[in-house]
Amino acid sequence: MSRRSMRAFLPTPVPRETVEAILRVASRAPSGTNTQPWQVHVLTGAALRRLTDRIAAIYEDPLELASHEQEYDYYPKEWASPYLDRRRKVGWDLYGLLGIAKGDKARMHDQHGRNYRFFDAPVGLIFSIDRRMQLGSWLDYGMFLENIMVAARARGLHTCPQAAFTQFHRVIAEELAFEPGQMLVCGMALGHADPEALENSLVTERAPLTEFVRFLEE
């Protein structure tokens, strides 16, 4: 219940042994016929800065940015209720906390750009998958990612899963020297959340059971 997406982190280092322990626990996620489709790239220090600097530079260059497209559709091409309503609400709830007014594209741009710094977290995780794997393996991957987030909370740490990185899959594959056939899944920030950051006070709503559960008894 304490797992939330944090969008501001302290510079406090996270020991490698802690990251390893979290990933070891997460690897107990179920996967079809034990295929374990996850590949994790852990970035800290200079390696983290190189990647974030490169992506941030592209993000601030409109012409260069236009040449980068997501490799897969995370969201639907056509939005409908209730999904669009929920998406809009969380966006405006966040912007409201930060004092970003509707139509303030410059501040929206800057806030979104913080994704590409992993929200200043000391650990950035990049996840990839073998392109030959199919939909079932992506379901497995989701359980692996959730395990990381929960295991981090058990150790007093927070995370923010980030689909925003998918737009820069070509840059990431090159910078991290992906093995042939590896496809970017997403990124994730990991570290100690900044307790003073307003954005970290956001607690997103969840729909009541009546909206998504059916009990069939007869």
Disulfide bonds with the S-S distance in Angstrom:
none
